[in-house]
Amino acid sequence: MPDPAPFENLLEYWAVAWRLSVRMLGSVEGAEDVVQDAFLAAMRQLAVGHPPKNPRASRPRARRSTPGP
């Protein structure tokens, strides 16, 4: 049986992800779908022993534009 701690840690972010999704999508129903899909995928990965990757680690950083001469 998998360790429940990673599952509990993941669920701590549910409300944060939902609020952000509602704000970005402008739709409660859309946010529920997006967050549910993302969390189900993460839960499946945890169930087989693969912790989710840190999304910030793989996301490219935006370049700051510098003013021209």
HUBEL-V503169 format. One record per residue. N is the residue number from 1. RES is the residue in three letters. PHI is phi as a letter, one per 40 degrees, with the letter a starting at -180 (NA if undefined). PSI is psi in degrees with one decimal (none if undefined). D_CENTER is the distance of its C-alpha to the mean C-alpha in Angstrom with 2 decimals. Layout:
n;res;phi;psi;d_center
N;RES;PHI;PSI;D_CENTER
N;RES;PHI;PSI;D_CENTER
//
This chain:
n;res;phi;psi;d_center
1;MET;NA;134.0;24.18
2;PRO;c;154.6;20.80
3;ASP;c;128.3;20.27
4;PRO;c;-16.4;18.62
5;ALA;d;-46.9;17.31
6;PRO;c;-35.4;14.03
7;PHE;c;-43.8;13.40
8;GLU;c;-40.2;14.41
9;ASN;c;-40.9;12.26
10;LEU;c;-42.3;9.07
11;LEU;c;-21.2;10.62
12;GLU;c;-24.1;11.26
13;TYR;c;-2.6;7.87
14;TRP;d;-52.8;8.46
15;ALA;c;-39.3;10.85
16;VAL;c;-46.2;9.19
17;ALA;c;-39.5;6.34
18;TRP;c;-46.8;9.50
19;ARG;c;-42.7;11.74
20;LEU;c;-41.4;10.00
21;SER;c;-40.8;9.85
22;VAL;c;-44.7;13.44
23;ARG;c;-41.8;14.51
24;MET;c;-39.9;13.37
25;LEU;c;-23.4;14.63
26;GLY;g;18.1;17.48
27;SER;a;126.2;17.41
28;VAL;c;-44.2;16.59
29;GLU;c;-42.6;17.03
30;GLY;c;-41.4;14.80
31;ALA;c;-41.5;11.91
32;GLU;c;-43.0;12.70
33;ASP;c;-46.9;12.78
34;VAL;c;-47.4;9.55
35;VAL;c;-40.0;7.55
36;GLN;c;-45.7;10.14
37;ASP;c;-44.3;9.95
38;ALA;c;-44.0;6.37
39;PHE;c;-33.9;7.30
40;LEU;c;-41.2;10.73
41;ALA;c;-42.3;10.06
42;ALA;c;-40.9;8.55
43;MET;c;-39.4;11.54
44;ARG;c;-41.6;13.88
45;GLN;c;-40.8;13.22
46;LEU;c;-38.5;13.84
47;ALA;c;-29.8;16.87
48;VAL;c;7.1;18.46
49;GLY;g;14.2;18.00
50;HIS;b;106.0;15.33
51;PRO;c;147.3;12.67
52;PRO;c;148.3;9.26
53;LYS;c;153.3;9.76
54;ASN;c;114.6;8.86
55;PRO;c;-27.2;7.26
56;ARG;c;-26.1;9.82
57;ALA;c;-28.6;12.51
58;SER;b;-5.2;12.64
59;ARG;c;128.7;12.26
60;PRO;c;144.4;15.84
61;ARG;c;143.5;17.11
62;ALA;c;142.0;18.99
63;ARG;c;141.8;22.69
64;ARG;c;135.1;24.70
65;SER;c;138.3;27.65
66;THR;b;144.2;30.93
67;PRO;c;143.7;33.89
68;GLY;c;170.9;36.60
69;PRO;c;none;40.13
//
